[in-house]
Every structure is written in C-alpha cells, then in structure tokens.
Amino acid sequence: MASTVTAIESPCRQICVVHPTRKLCLGCGRSLDEIAGWIDFDVAERARIMAQLPARLQTLPAAAAGTPTKA
C-alpha cells in the first residue's frame, strides 16, 4: 500500500560550506543541526524549515546564492 504522506526532499544544493559566523550552510541555508537531523524530522518540521530558507539565504553572501561576484 502506498503512503499518502508526501516526503519533503532535502533542499541540499551540493554547496556544502558553512558560513563562519552565521553557522548556516551557504548552499541550502540550514544549520548544522538541521542538516544532521533532516532524515529524522517529520514532514511538519521539514516544511517549517523549508519555509525559513529563502529568507535565510537572502542574508548570506551573494556568492552563496549562485550570483556571480565581481573580482
């Protein structure tokens, strides 16, 4: 029987670098605790985190968002 619960995929973008002071991944915006616990979080917790990521990413350096920076 198929599950009726839709899993939320990981927001990982394969840019796994943590900002030195914000302690957020520059690729996805998650904290180290969120990355480590992602597999164990329920759908509601994942959705809560996913909703916060766009705002978090906007506060990180432009290079992290994939925007080229001038040298």
FENVEN-V790790 format. One record per residue. RES is the residue in three letters. OMEGA is omega in whole degrees, 0 to 359 (* if undefined). Layout:
res=<RES RES>
omega=<OMEGA OMEGA>
//
This chain:
res=<MET ALA SER THR VAL THR ALA ILE GLU SER PRO CYS ARG GLN ILE CYS VAL VAL HIS PRO THR ARG LYS LEU CYS LEU GLY CYS GLY ARG SER LEU ASP GLU ILE ALA GLY TRP ILE ASP PHE ASP VAL ALA GLU ARG ALA ARG ILE MET ALA GLN LEU PRO ALA ARG LEU GLN THR LEU PRO ALA ALA ALA ALA GLY THR PRO THR LYS ALA>
omega=<181 179 177 179 178 179 176 180 177 177 183 179 179 174 190 178 182 177 187 181 180 180 176 177 180 181 186 179 180 173 178 178 179 178 182 184 187 184 182 181 175 185 181 180 178 179 179 179 181 180 181 188 180 180 178 182 179 181 180 181 181 180 181 182 179 179 180 177 178 181 *>
//
